[in-house]
Amino acid sequence: MAYPHGHEAAIRYRGFLLLPQINDTWLVRPERSPMSFLGFRSSDNSLEQVKKRIDFLLYEESANRNAA
């Protein structure tokens, strides 16, 4: 997913920045700090899989918040 001249595109999604890496992985970081999630790397190749993972994490967090 390398872009010419070293440019990379950052994708914003639900409070996260999704940064494509050269080795076809994704670096996921929160847009703002503090946030309840730390940045992580995802080995999922497709953008849709990374978005589904973020949705799942956000769903779990809201479920845990409602259970307390």
ChimeraX attribute file (.defattr): number of C-alpha atoms within 10 A of each C-alpha:
attribute: neighborCount
match mode: 1-to-1
recipient: residues
	/A:1	14
	/A:2	13
	/A:3	10
	/A:4	7
	/A:5	6
	/A:6	6
	/A:7	8
	/A:8	14
	/A:9	13
	/A:10	13
	/A:11	12
	/A:12	14
	/A:13	15
	/A:14	11
	/A:15	12
	/A:16	19
	/A:17	19
	/A:18	23
	/A:19	18
	/A:20	23
	/A:21	16
	/A:22	11
	/A:23	10
	/A:24	13
	/A:25	18
	/A:26	22
	/A:27	17
	/A:28	23
	/A:29	19
	/A:30	19
	/A:31	15
	/A:32	9
	/A:33	9
	/A:34	8
	/A:35	11
	/A:36	8
	/A:37	13
	/A:38	10
	/A:39	14
	/A:40	11
	/A:41	15
	/A:42	18
	/A:43	14
	/A:44	14
	/A:45	14
	/A:46	13
	/A:47	14
	/A:48	10
	/A:49	13
	/A:50	21
	/A:51	17
	/A:52	11
	/A:53	14
	/A:54	17
	/A:55	14
	/A:56	12
	/A:57	13
	/A:58	15
	/A:59	12
	/A:60	12
	/A:61	14
	/A:62	11
	/A:63	11
	/A:64	10
	/A:65	9
	/A:66	8
	/A:67	7
	/A:68	5
